[in-house]
Amino acid sequence: MERKSVPSKKPPVRRGERYKVRIETLGKGGDGIARIKGFVIFVPKTNVGDEVQIEIKNVKERFAFGEVVG
């Protein structure tokens, strides 16, 4: 019997989109981490508690990178 791979869930964000997010924690490299619908967004140059407007710069299967705008 052949097993079919389960299609991976599509990330809820796309490159170029903007969101207002709250930084929840810091990653190992010091980048802030926010979540959009549970999806992890790394945001450099932020601190826990910051509420910032970001633009999505790069989207991977399990996480994305955002940049503060404004």
N, C-alpha and C positions, 0 to 999 in steps of 0.2 A: 504494500500500500504506500503510495507516494504522499509525502507530507507537503502541504503548501505553506509558504511563509505568510505570516500575518502581516498585512500592510501596516507600516508604522503610522502613528498618529501624526497628522500635519501640525507643525508649529503654529500657535495662534497669532504669531506676528510675522510681518514681512519687512524686508529691507526698505528703508525710506519712510516708514510709518512713524508717527510721533505719539507719545503717551506721557501722561503725568503719572509718576510713580513715587513710591516711598521706599527708601533704602532700608531693608530689614536687617541685614547682617553684612559682614565683610568676608570675602573669600581669602584663601591662603596667600594670594599675591597682593592683598590689600585693596582690591577692587570692591566697590559696593555691589550688593546683590539685591535686586528687586524681583518681584514675580508678577507676571501677567497671566491670569487664569492658571496659576500653578507653574507656569513655564519660567525657568530661570533666565534673568537678564543680568549680565555683568556690566557695571557702569563705573569706569575709572574715575578717579578724583572726586569721590563722594564719601560721605560718612553715614553711619547708622543714624536714622531719623530724618535725613535730608529728604525733602519733597522737591523733586526736580522734573523738568520737562526734558524728555530724551527723544532722540531719533535713533531708530534701529539701523545699525551699520552692517551687521553680518549675522546671518542666521544659520545655525547648525541644527542637527537632528534633535539634540537634547537641551540646547541652550542658545542664547544669542548675546551679542554685544551691542550696547547702546552708548550714545555720547550725549552729554548734557548740551542742550541748546538754549539760547535766550540768555 
